[in-house]
Amino acid sequence: MSKTNYDIIKDMRYIRLLSNTFPTIAAASTEIINLQAILNLPKATEHFVADIHGEYEAFQHILKNASGNIKRKVNDLFGNTLREVEKRELCTLIYYPEQKLELVKASEPDINDWYHITLHHLVAVCRDVSSKYTRSKVRKSLPKDFSYIIQELLHERSEDKNKANYVNVIVDTIISTGRADDFIVAISNVIQRLAIDQLHILGDVYDRGPGAHRIMDLLETYHSWDITWGNHDIIWMGATAGNDACMCSVIRLSLRYANLVTLEDGYGINLVPLATFAMEAYGDDPCTEFLPKTDAGTGAIDEKTRQLIAKEHKAIAVLQFKLEGQLYEKHPEWKMKGRAMLERVNYEKGTIDIDGKEYKLSSCSFPTVDPKNPNKLTKEEEILVEKLHHSFEVSEKLHKHIKLMLSHGCMYSIWNNNLLFHASIPLCEDGTMKNVEIYPGHTVSGQQLMTDVGMLIRCAFQNDSSQKMIDDAKDYFMYLWCGPDSPLFDKSKMATFERYFIKEKETHEEKKGYYFILRNKEEICDNILKAFGVTDPNRHIINGHVPVKAVKGESPIKANGRLMVIDGGFSQAYHLETGIAGYTLVYHSRGFQLVQHEPFTSTEDAIIRGTDIKSTTQIVEMSSRRMLVADTDKGKELNAQIDDLQELLYAYRHGFINEREVNGK
């Protein structure tokens, strides 16, 4: 023991508390043995995904197949002993057990024989994926109904002559008692559960695709996950907190992609008042600039619906521009007054002044805008905003999902020497951390910036601060969405107005911040990592946010391996731009592997035809030896616990504290 008796005495309050859990030398010693053993298990598998953008089916499938990890294990286990079609069928059964069982029972001539063979195969796969965990952790992952049976099958093998009959009788009895289907479902879910130990989401669950609410439903019951918030998550969080400009942005983006499923079906947001207002205000306006993008997999819509969406789209966009302008006036510290676009329009000439240059607008029909006070809402618009605000306010499911995002999320996180954040750390031209004024008089940079922004976000959902602080926190969501120094945006501007109304492409340019310019330099990434306290030689930054254009040869691995950008375009809206359908980064005991996914056809295809996401695995970084739990953050925690228990043993043996009976006497 390195500590003196005096040190032990200083720790006596904690030691006494610890003795309540481990009241004897035997109990403390047993726990030390247990923890030391855990330290020597292989490191469990972490999965990193980014920018899911509402693509529920593809995301669900990647979780079910563990980014191809289950398929690889099936291939390794059964090699040439099973045909390719049999291995594919087994994988599909593991991914979608209920649905696949129905198909098998409808076509299999000898179902009992199929059950017998399949159960043994499933047990073999489950045994393999559970090998990285303690029996205790595996036991906690098992369904109550089959916990004992699965444990027996995992730890006894039919190859053992003394146990062959025992194992075979268990399998036979599962079948004869009519529990085979339930057992298959249960053990398949256990395999899925154990194949991924920790899921890291690097932001942007929301927008683009139609299933963000279903993704959040899935995550609500997922065993272990965390999220670093993305800009599209933040805009939904702002809308839920009560920021009306964010609310309009959320609705506008949904209309832009003709994707109202999440808003209307998922969260029950009533858009009828918007449709009524849009028809009255823009009934004679063709709203050409606002026709929805319908090439993002949201399905065909008829022309009448398309025209209505365009009018709703324009109505909510104009509302957004007005409410943004009001916020820019209210918060001069944002330095965004120049982005109050309606103030820059010459309504008589149909032009706009941008950076001292006059541009012709593609149309200049703004019937609800008063040129003398362009950011003022009409009475009808005020009523509309109140109705929409109320609809967001009373959506219980939306508030539940945002609360879930708050409880599992933050602006950044550090896991096993990997620094995770969605988009950027604002930098100066020389690569130093940029000072950003969050609110008047409070300027911070780097790690402190990310920490303070996270606290401000949470402040918007609490009632234990001043009303002004809460109101400012709610306003700040808009800056995080489109502010030039926002770590979730970090561009010169968000050229929404320009893309709608100005043909000249030069006005559409959104100049990226210095982080995106300098991030290919290893020394820049190293400086960021050091600033966040990540100093291990094997350290990385992992980002999403900016789609990697793989189709043009862009690599997701940057800065000599220090940085990995894993936004490969989950959303169908990005498939043409990236040429792929997303990345998954897998970090297991052997090292890092980047999985590049092709577009997912459908869950139906996966079940009926056994199609899987075609994936290409790239080895990013392999360890010279197999990593153990001792090499992880969890290992550091366990070693600290061992040190505490060693102190407890010292206290027992040297009379600082007496052993007690288990009942505390």
N, C-alpha and C positions, 0 to 999 in steps of 0.2 A: 504494500500500500504506500503510495506516494504522499498521502495526506498525514498530517500530524494529529495527535489527540485533540489539539485545540481546533483544528479544522473540522474534525468529526463533531465536536461539541457545538460548533457554529451551525452545523447542518442538522442538529437534533430535531428541530420541529418537523422538517421534511422526513427524516428517518422514522420518526414516530408514526407519521401518517402512512409511510410505506409499510411499516410493520403491521398495520391493520389488514393489509392484503396478504402479506407473507409473515405470519406470526411466529414461525419457527425457523431454525437453521435449515432444516430439511426442506421446507417450502421454498425458501430463498435459493437454496442450492439447486433444487429441481428446476426452478425457473431459469437460472443461469445456464444450466445444461441445455434446456430447451432453446434459449435464445442463441447460444453458441452454435447449435445445430442448424437453426434457421439461417444464420449468417453464411453457411456453406452450401445452401441451395443455389441453383442457377438463378440469375436475374430473371424476373417475370417479364412478359412482353408488353410493351407500350405501343399504342397506335396513335398516330397524329393525322388529323384530317383538317382541311380548311375550306372555307367558302362553299358550304353545302348548298346554299341558296335555294332552299325549298325542295330539293330533289329527293323526296322521301324514299322512293322505291330503290334508287341506286344506293343511297346511304344505308338503308336497311339491309340491302344485300351484302354490302361490304362488311357490315358488322356481322352478319350471319356467316360469311365465308372467311372472316378474319383476314381480309385482303389477300385471299388465296392461301393463307397459312394452313387451313384445314385440308384443302386439296393436296398441298405438298406433304402433309403428314400421312394422308391416305396413300399417296404414291409411295412414300418411304416405307410404310408399314406393309403394304401388300404387293408392291413391285410387280413382278410377272405372275403372281399367284391369282390375280384377278384380271379379267379383261378390262380394257379401257372403258367400255360401256358400263361394266359392273361398278367400277370405281366412280364413274360419273353419277350413276344412280344412287350409290351410297352417299356421295356428297350432297346431292339434291335432297335426299331423305334427312340428312343432318340439318340442312338449311331450312327446309319447309316440311317438317315431319307430318303435320296434320293433313296438309293438302296432298302430299306424295302418297301417304298411306291409302287415301281414297282411290287413287289411280291404281296402285298396286293390287288392292283387294278386288278391283273390278276386272283385272286381267290375269292375275296369278293363279294357275291351275292347282297348285299345292301350297296353300298359304301357310300351313304349319311348318313345312320344310323351309319355306322362305323366312318365316319368323326365326326358326332355330339358327339358320346361317347368319341372318342379319344381326340378331342380338349379340352373337359372339363377335362380329365385326365391330359393332358399335362399342362394345365393352373394350375392345383392343384400342380403338381410337381414344376413348375416354381415359383409359389408363395412360396413354401417351401424353395427352394434353395436361393431365393432372400431375405429372411427374415432377414439375417445378415447385409444387406447393406442399406444405405440411398436410398431414392427414386432417388436422383440425380445420385448416382453411377449406380443404376440399369438402369436409363434412358440412361446414356452414353453407356451402354452395348447393347442397343437394336438396331436392324436394322432400318434404316430410314423409310422404307416402312411400317413397322408395329409398329413403336414406340408408337403411340397414342393408337392403339387398344390393344396392350399388356399391356400398363399401365392401361387402363380402366379395363381389365379383371383381372389383378393382385390385384387391389384395390377395386373391387366390387365383391360381392359374390351372387350367385343365391339363397343362403339360405335366404338372406334378401328379404322379401316379396315385399318391395317397389322397389327393383332393379332386381327382378327375370326376368321380361319380357325384361328389358333393356339388361341384360347379354345374355339372350337366343337369342334375335334378333341379337346381334353382331355376335354370333356364326353362326346362320342361314344365315346371310348375307355373312359371309366369305365363306360359302359353296356355296350359290346360285350365287355368283359372280365369281366362279371358282378359288378362291384364296386359297383354303384349303391346297393344296400341298405346295405352297410357304409359307404359314403360319406355317405349321407343320415343315418344314425345318428350318424356322427362329426361332421358339420358342425352338426347340430341340437344336439348336446351342447356344441359350441364356442359357439354362439349363447347357450345358457342360461348358460354359464360367463361370457361377456363382458358379459352384460346386467346382472349384479350384480358389482361389484368387491369390496365388503366387506359382510358380513352381520353385523348387531348383534342379539343376542338379549338382551332385557331381563328374563331370568329366567323360571322356572317352565316347564321342559320337562316335568316330571313331574306325575302324579296326574290324576284325572278321566277322561281318555280312555285308550283301550287301547294306544296305540302309542308310548309314550315310548322304549322300547328301539329301535324302528325309526327314530325321529328321531335318536337318538344314533348308530345305525349309519350313517345318511345323513351326519351331520355329520363322522363319522370320515374320510370321503373328500372332504368339501367343501373347495373351494380356499382360502377365507379367511373366517374367522368368529371372533367373540369373544362372550362371555356375561358379563353381570353377574348373579351368582347370586340366585335368588329363594327365598322361604321354603319352597316345595315342593321345590326342588332341595336345599336345606339339610337337610331332614328325611331325604332319601334319602342324602345324603352322611354324615349322622350315623349312620344305620343301617349304612352300609358301614364306617364307622370303628369301630363296635363299641358304639354307644350303644343299649342295649336299649329304653329308653323311646322313642327315635326309631324303632327297628325296629317296635315295637308300633303307633306312629302310622301308619307306612307301610302296614302290613297292615290296620289299621282303616279307613283311607281307601279302600283298594282294595275292602274288603268293603262299605263304605258305598255304593259305586256299583256293586256287583256286577261289578267290573272286576278280574279276576285274571289277565288275559292277560299283562301286563307282568311280574308277579311270577312266575307259574308257567311260562308258555311262553317269555317273554323271558329270564328270569334263572334259571330252574330252582329256584325257592324251593319247598321241600317243605312244603305246608300240611296234609298228612295227620295229623301229630301234633296240630295245632290242632283239626282236625275230630273226631278221636277224643276229645280232652280235652273239647271243647265238648259233645259228646253225653253224656258221662259227668257233667259238672258241671251242665249246663243242659238235660238231656233232657226234663224236665217243665215247663220254663219257656217260655211262648210267645214271650218276647223281643220283644214287640210294638214296643218303641221302636227295635229294631235291625233291622227289616225293611229290606232294601236299597232304595236309590233306583234304580229301573230305567228312568227316563225320560231317561237321558243318552246314548241311542244305543248301549248295550252289548248290545242284543238281548233278546228275551223269554227268561225262565227259568221252568221248571216250578215248581209249588208246593212240591214236596219239596226241591228245590235252594234255593228261597227261604227255607224254614224252616231248613235247615242253615246257610245263610249268616248268618241272623239269630243263631243260637246261637254261631257262630264270631265274629261281630261283637261280641257282648256279652262273650264270653270274653276277646278281645284288648283290648277297651275297659277292662275291669276291671283287666287286667294293666297297661295303660298308666297308669291312675289310680294304681295302687300304685307303679309305678316312678317316675312323676313325683313323687309324694309323698316318696319316698326322696331324690330329687335336691334337692327344695326344703329338706329337712332338712339335707342335706349342704352346701348353699350358701346360708347365710343372707344373704350379700351380694346375692343376687338379689331379696330381699324378696318372696318368693312363697309363704311358708309358708301364707298364707291360701288358696292354691289347691290345697292338699292336700285334695281334696273328700271323700274317704272318711272323713277325721277329723271332718268336720262333720255327718255323718249320725247321727240318733238311730234306731238300728236297731229299737228296740222300738215307737216311735211311727210309724216310716216317714216321718220328716220330716228336713229339713236346715236348718241355720242359715246364712243368707247376709246379711252386713252387719247382724247383729242382728235379722233378721226370719226367722220360721219359715215354711217352705214345705212343702207336702205333696208327697211323691214320687209319681210316677205308678205306680211299683212299687218294692218294697223287697226283691227277691230277690237276695241276695248270698251264695250258699252258700260261697264261698271266702274270705270276709272275716271276720276275727276282730275283733269290735267293740273289743276291748281293745288290739289292735295291727293296725289296719286296713290298713297299708301292707306288712305282712309277707306274702311269698309262701308258699303252701302248698308241700309237698314236690313235689306233682304239677306245680304251676306252675313251680317251679324247673327241673324236668326239661324241661318244655315250652320254657321260655325258652332253655335250653342247646341244645336241638335246633334251634330257629329261628335262634338266634345262629350256630350252626355252618353252617346252610344259607346264610346271608348271607355268612359268612366264606369259604366255598369257592366262591362263584359268581364264576368268572373273568370272565365277561362283564360283570357288574355292576361289579366292581373296575376293569375296563378302561374302562368308560364314565365312572365317577367320576374316574378319573385323567385322562381326556380333558377333563372339565369343569374340573378343577383346572388343567390346562395351558393352557386357553383362557379361563379365567375369573378374576374378581376381584369384590370388593364394589362397586367403582365404576370407571368409566373416563372418559377425556376424549378425544374425537375431534373435531377441527376445530371447537373452541369449543362443543362440546355435551357437557354433563355427564350421564353415563348412570348410573343406579342403579335398582334394582328398585322399592323402596317409599318409603323415607323417610330424612330426616336428622333425628334427634330434636331438637326445639326446646323452648325454654321459652315461657311464655305471651306474653312480650314479643318473641318472634321470635329471640332470641339462641340460639346453639348450646347444647344441653343437655349437661352433663357426665354421663357414664355410666361406672359402675364395671365394668370388664370382669372383673377379678379383684381380690382384696383389695389395696388400696393403689395400684391403677392406674386412675385416672379420667381420661378423655379425652373430646373432643367433635369434631364436624365431620369434617374430612378425616382427622385423626389417629385418630378413632374407627373410621372405615371401613378405614383402613390396618391398624390393630392387630387389628381383628376378622378381616381377611383373613389376617394372619400367624398368628393363633391357629387358624383353620380349617386352614391348611396344617400347623401343628404336630401336629395330630391324626393326620396321615398320615406323619409322619417319626419317626425314631429318634435324632435328634441333640439332643434336649432331655431334661431330667430326667423321670423316670417320672411324677412328680406333675404337671408341666406338661402332659404328654401326656394324662394322665387327666382333668385339668381342662378341657383343650381338647375332649376327646370329650364331656364333660358339657355344655359350653357350647352344643353344637348344640341342646339342648332349650330353652335360654334364647332362642336366636336364633329358634326356631320360635314361641314363645309368650310371651316375656318382654315386659313393658310398655315397656321402653326399647330393645328390639331394633330396629335400623334395617330389619329385614326384617318386622317386625310392627307395633310402635308403636301398640298399643291397650291399654286398661286391663286386659283379660283375654281369654282364649280360652274362650268359654262352652260348651265341648264337653259337660261333664257336665250343665249346665243345660238345654241343648237336648234331651238325651236324656230327662231325668227330671222336669223341672219345666214345667208348662203355662204359668205366668205369664210373659208375654213380657218383662216388665220385667227379669227375671233374665238374659235372652238378650243384652241390650244390651252391645256391646263399644265403649266410648267411644274414639274415635280420638284419637291424639296431636295436638299442636299443629301439626305439619307439615301434616297434612291439613286442619286448620281455617284455616291462614294461607296456604296455597300459592297462593291466588287473587290474592294481593297481589304486585304487580310488585317492590316494594322488598324483600320477603322473599326472593323468588327471586334478585334481584340480590345480596343479601347472601350467600346461599349460594354463588352462582357466584364472587363475589370471594374468599370463604373458601377455595375450591378452586383459586384462581389463574386463573380464567377471566374475563378482563377485556375481551375484544374486544366492541365495541358489538353485533355480531351473534351473541349467545350465547344458549344455551337449556339448560333442564333437560329431559330426556326420561325418563319413568317408565312403569311398568306397574302391576301389583299390584291396583289398585282398578278393577273394571269400570266403564266409562263407560256410563251408562244413556242411550244415544242415543234409545231409544224414548220417553223422558220429556223429550227436548229438551236433555239435558246435552251440553255441548261438550267435546271433548277438548283444546281450545286454551284455556289459562288464563293468568292474570297478564299480560294484554295481549300474549300471544304468547311470553312468556318460558318458559312451561312447556307441554309436550305430554304428555298421558297417553294412551298408545296401547294400553291393555288394553280391547279392544272385545268380548271374549268369544269367543275361538277355540273353547273347549270348548262342546260341545252343552249341557252342564249350565247354561251361562250365557245361552243364546240368548234365552230368554223375558225374562230380567232386562235384557239390553242391547238386544234388538231387532235386533241385527246379529250377524255372525260374525267379528268381529275387525277390527283396523286394521293397515295397513302404512304406515310413514312412509318416503317416498322422498326422498333428498337428492341432487340431481344438479347439474349446472353452472348451471342456471337458478334453483335454489332448492328450497324444500320443498314436497312435495305429500303430502297425507294421503289414503290410499286406504281407503275403508270397504267392507268385503266383506259380501256376502250369504252365507247358508249354502251350502256346497259339497255337491252331491248325491252324487257318487261318481266315482272314477277311471274306472269302466266307462262311465258316462254321458259323461264328457269325451271318451273315445276313440271310442265308437260314434256318439254324436249330436253330438259337437263342442261340448257345453255347457261353458261357462267359468264361473268365479265371477263373478257380477254385482257390479261394483264401481262405487262413486261416488268420483270424485276431487275433493278440495277443495284449492284452492291456499292454502297456509298463509302462505308468504312467498316472494316472488320477488325475485331480485337485479336491481339496476339495470343490471348488465352480466353477461355470462357469466363465471362463476368459472373460474379456471384452476388448474392444479396448484400454481402459485406462491402461491395464496391458502390452501393447506391445510397441515396438519401435515407432510405429505410434502414440500411445498415448502420449509418451514423446514429440514428435514433436508438437502434437496438444496442449498439455499443455503449451509448450513454446510459441506457437502462441497466446494462450489465455493471457498469461502474457504480451506479446507485445501489444495486443489490450487493455488490462487493462491500460497499460502505456499511450496509445493513448487517452483513455477516460480521464485519469487524466490530460493529457496535454490540452485537449479541455476544461475541466471543470475549470481548474485553469489558463486559459488564456495564456498558453505557445504557443498555436496555435489556430487559429480561424477555426470554421466550415466553409465549403464552399458549394455552390450549387452543385448539381450533375454534372452540366456541367463545373465545375471548376472555375466559376466566384467568 
